[in-house]
Amino acid sequence: MLKCSVVIPTYNRAELLRHTLYALTLQTLPREEFEVIVVDDGSDDGTAGVARSFDDRLNLSYTFREREGYRAAKTRNVGIFQAKADICVLFDCGVLAGSDCLRAHLSSHDDAAAPVAVTGYVFCYNFGGEDADLMSRTIDFANPDATIAMLRANRQWLDMREDFYTKYGDDYGYLPAPWMNYWTCNVSARTDQLRAVGGFDEDFVAWGGEDIDLGYRLHRDGAHFVLNRDAVAIHSPHPKSESENNAEADANYRRMADRYRTPITRLLLSIPDVNFFNLNDIITLRGMPACAEYLAANAR
């Protein structure tokens, strides 16, 4: 029985995709219980060949889309609407899942009485690509579990959100804006709920924000947000520009603020002058109304 669909968008990252798919061959969840959906956003670097090389090891489908510019949201939606399982696990290309990662995602959903939005833990995950060369030399791409065990024991290259989790706890769905932490490098949600809220907003055509926008709509639709540390993975380092990413994300935060028009979503306009991880404290200190309450009050 198919239990989860793993959706992986990619563009010209053939070797990163190879690492991601290889890690999925090591899952303790039996092969027949998950499918892998690779959606290629117009690669010309041999990505198709890499994906097809796993046909005999994974229940894998590969879809190629003609390049239209940055279309991560649309690319992910293609996978979500192809998914056959009740649960979608959303990975970034270059994420190396620990062998129990998919099983752990499923356990969070199985144990929940209502829909949950699950965040997995991600080692070697940072904004600016710090220590990328050293990380690449340290990661054993053939044995992600061994690397995860070493990083966990040494408390090395922890998920950049670790301070957030330490402060608020792993069951952080009680926060006024838990969706601020829903970054789709390693998350899961019910497939029917993802579709019901419209999937990713395909008008996001630059880096950043499309995942927390999805998280916002899942939250409004009643999903409870949790961290499952056993749904653990490694973020394989690759070149990135924090300044360029922040500039693109800023435009997308403005899009969210303009779209939803609540005091909480307008706080996105204060990033990066206000630390992203402090926004829930600001909401609480200012006594801001929940988005649903604000919109209901102003609809009268």
C-alpha positions in Angstrom: 0.0 0.0 0.0 1.3 3.4 -1.0 1.7 5.6 2.1 3.6 8.7 1.0 4.6 10.6 -2.1 8.0 12.3 -2.0 8.0 15.4 -4.2 11.4 16.7 -5.4 11.7 19.8 -7.6 15.0 20.2 -9.5 16.9 22.4 -11.9 20.4 21.8 -13.1 21.5 20.0 -10.0 22.1 16.5 -11.3 24.7 15.5 -8.8 22.7 16.8 -5.8 19.7 14.9 -7.2 21.8 11.8 -7.3 22.6 12.1 -3.6 19.0 12.7 -2.7 17.7 9.7 -4.6 20.4 7.4 -3.3 19.5 8.3 0.3 15.9 7.4 -0.5 17.0 3.9 -1.6 18.2 3.4 2.0 14.8 4.1 3.6 13.5 1.6 6.2 10.1 2.2 4.8 9.6 -0.5 2.2 10.0 0.6 -1.4 6.4 -0.3 -2.3 5.0 2.0 0.4 6.4 5.3 -1.1 6.7 6.9 -4.5 9.2 9.5 -5.6 8.1 12.2 -7.9 10.9 14.2 -9.6 9.8 17.4 -11.4 12.5 18.9 -13.6 12.1 22.7 -14.2 14.0 22.6 -17.5 17.4 21.2 -16.7 20.0 20.7 -19.4 22.7 19.0 -17.4 21.8 15.3 -17.6 19.2 15.4 -14.8 16.9 13.1 -16.7 19.6 10.4 -16.9 20.3 10.7 -13.2 16.6 10.3 -12.4 16.2 7.3 -14.7 19.2 5.6 -13.3 17.1 4.9 -10.2 14.1 3.3 -11.9 15.2 -0.1 -10.7 15.7 1.0 -7.1 12.8 3.4 -6.5 9.1 3.7 -7.4 10.0 6.8 -9.4 8.3 9.1 -11.9 10.1 11.9 -13.7 8.4 14.9 -15.3 10.2 17.5 -17.5 8.9 21.0 -17.8 10.1 23.6 -20.3 12.1 26.3 -18.5 10.0 29.5 -17.8 12.4 31.1 -15.3 12.3 30.5 -11.6 9.2 28.4 -11.1 9.8 26.4 -7.9 6.2 26.9 -6.7 4.7 25.6 -10.0 7.2 22.8 -10.2 6.3 21.5 -6.7 2.6 21.8 -7.5 3.0 19.5 -10.5 4.3 16.9 -8.1 1.6 17.5 -5.5 -1.2 17.1 -8.0 0.4 13.9 -9.4 0.8 12.4 -5.9 -1.1 9.1 -5.3 -0.5 8.8 -1.5 -2.4 10.4 1.4 0.8 12.1 2.6 3.2 14.3 0.6 6.7 14.7 1.8 8.4 17.7 0.2 12.2 17.7 -0.2 14.6 20.1 -1.8 17.0 18.6 -4.3 20.2 18.0 -2.4 18.5 16.8 0.8 19.8 13.5 2.1 17.2 11.8 4.2 18.2 9.7 7.1 17.0 6.1 6.7 14.0 6.5 9.1 13.0 9.9 7.7 9.9 8.9 5.7 8.8 6.5 8.4 9.0 9.3 11.0 7.0 11.7 8.8 4.3 9.1 8.6 4.3 8.5 12.3 3.5 12.1 13.0 0.5 12.0 10.8 -0.6 8.6 12.1 -0.4 9.8 15.7 -2.4 13.0 15.1 -6.1 13.3 15.6 -6.3 16.2 13.2 -4.2 17.4 10.2 -0.6 18.3 11.0 2.1 20.1 9.1 5.3 18.3 9.9 8.8 19.9 9.8 11.8 17.6 9.7 15.2 18.3 11.2 17.9 19.3 8.8 21.6 19.3 9.6 24.0 21.5 7.6 21.2 23.9 6.8 22.1 27.6 6.8 21.4 30.8 4.9 24.8 31.8 3.6 26.5 28.6 2.7 29.1 28.9 5.6 31.5 26.0 5.8 30.2 24.6 2.5 33.6 23.1 1.5 34.2 21.6 4.9 30.7 20.2 5.0 31.2 18.6 1.6 34.3 16.9 2.8 32.7 15.7 6.0 29.4 14.3 4.7 29.6 10.6 3.8 27.2 10.7 0.9 27.1 6.9 0.8 26.1 6.7 4.4 23.9 9.6 5.5 23.0 7.8 8.8 26.6 7.7 9.9 27.0 11.4 9.2 23.8 12.3 11.0 25.0 10.3 14.0 28.3 12.1 14.0 26.8 15.6 13.6 24.2 14.8 16.4 26.9 13.6 18.8 29.1 16.6 18.1 26.2 19.1 18.0 27.8 20.3 14.8 26.1 22.2 12.0 22.7 22.0 13.7 19.6 23.1 11.8 19.6 26.9 11.8 16.2 26.8 13.5 17.6 24.9 16.6 17.4 28.0 18.8 13.8 28.4 17.8 13.0 24.8 18.7 14.9 25.1 21.9 13.0 28.2 22.9 9.4 27.1 21.8 9.6 23.3 21.9 9.2 20.8 19.2 5.3 21.0 19.4 5.2 24.7 18.5 1.8 24.8 16.9 0.5 26.9 19.7 2.4 29.9 18.5 0.4 32.6 16.8 2.5 32.2 13.5 3.9 28.7 13.5 3.9 28.8 9.7 7.0 31.1 9.8 9.0 28.0 10.3 7.5 25.8 7.5 10.5 25.7 5.1 9.9 23.1 2.5 13.4 21.5 2.3 12.0 18.7 4.5 8.3 18.9 5.5 5.1 16.9 5.0 1.4 17.5 5.0 -1.8 15.7 3.9 -2.1 15.6 0.2 -5.8 16.4 0.2 -5.1 19.5 2.5 -2.3 20.7 0.3 -4.6 20.6 -2.7 -7.6 22.1 -0.8 -5.6 25.2 0.1 -4.4 25.6 -3.5 -0.9 24.2 -3.2 1.9 26.7 -3.7 1.1 30.1 -5.0 2.5 30.0 -8.6 2.8 33.8 -8.7 5.9 33.5 -6.6 8.5 33.5 -9.3 11.6 34.4 -7.3 13.4 32.7 -4.4 11.9 32.6 -0.9 8.5 32.9 0.8 6.4 30.5 -1.2 6.8 27.9 1.5 5.8 30.1 4.4 2.9 31.3 2.3 1.8 27.7 1.9 2.3 27.2 5.6 0.1 30.3 6.4 -2.8 28.8 4.4 -2.3 25.4 6.0 -2.5 27.1 9.4 -5.6 29.0 8.5 -7.1 25.6 7.3 -6.5 24.1 10.7 -3.2 22.2 10.4 -1.2 21.9 13.6 2.6 22.5 13.3 5.1 20.1 14.8 8.8 19.2 14.5 9.7 15.6 14.3 13.5 15.3 15.0 13.4 11.7 13.8 12.4 12.9 10.3 16.0 13.9 10.0 18.1 14.8 6.9 21.3 16.6 5.8 21.2 19.6 3.6 24.0 19.1 1.0 25.9 22.4 0.6 25.8 24.2 -2.7 26.6 27.7 -3.8 24.2 30.4 -2.7 24.1 34.2 -2.2 22.4 35.3 1.1 22.2 38.9 0.0 20.6 38.0 -3.4 18.2 35.6 -1.7 17.2 38.1 0.9 16.4 40.7 -1.7 14.2 38.3 -3.6 12.5 37.1 -0.4 11.8 40.7 0.6 9.7 41.2 -2.5 7.8 38.0 -1.8 7.1 39.0 1.8 5.6 42.2 0.5 3.4 40.1 -1.7 2.2 38.1 1.3 1.6 41.3 3.3 -0.4 42.8 0.5 -2.4 39.7 -0.1 -3.5 38.9 3.4 -3.6 42.3 5.0 -3.5 41.4 8.7 -1.3 42.9 11.4 0.6 39.6 11.7 1.4 39.2 8.0 2.4 42.9 7.8 5.2 42.1 10.3 6.9 40.4 7.3 7.7 43.9 6.1 10.1 44.4 9.0 12.4 41.5 7.9 15.4 41.6 7.9 15.5 44.6 10.3 13.7 42.4 12.8 15.0 38.9 13.3 12.8 36.4 11.5 12.8 34.1 14.6 11.5 36.9 16.9 8.3 37.6 15.1 6.2 35.3 17.3 7.5 37.2 20.4 6.5 40.5 18.8 3.0 39.2 18.0 2.6 38.1 21.6 4.0 41.3 23.2 1.8 43.5 21.1 -1.3 41.4 21.7 -2.0 41.2 18.0 -5.2 39.4 17.0 -5.0 36.1 15.2 -5.4 36.5 11.4 -8.7 34.8 11.4 -10.0 37.0 14.3 -8.8 40.2 12.6 -10.3 39.4 9.3 -13.6 38.4 10.9 -13.8 41.6 12.9 -13.0 43.8 9.9 -15.5 42.0 7.7 -18.4 43.4 9.7 
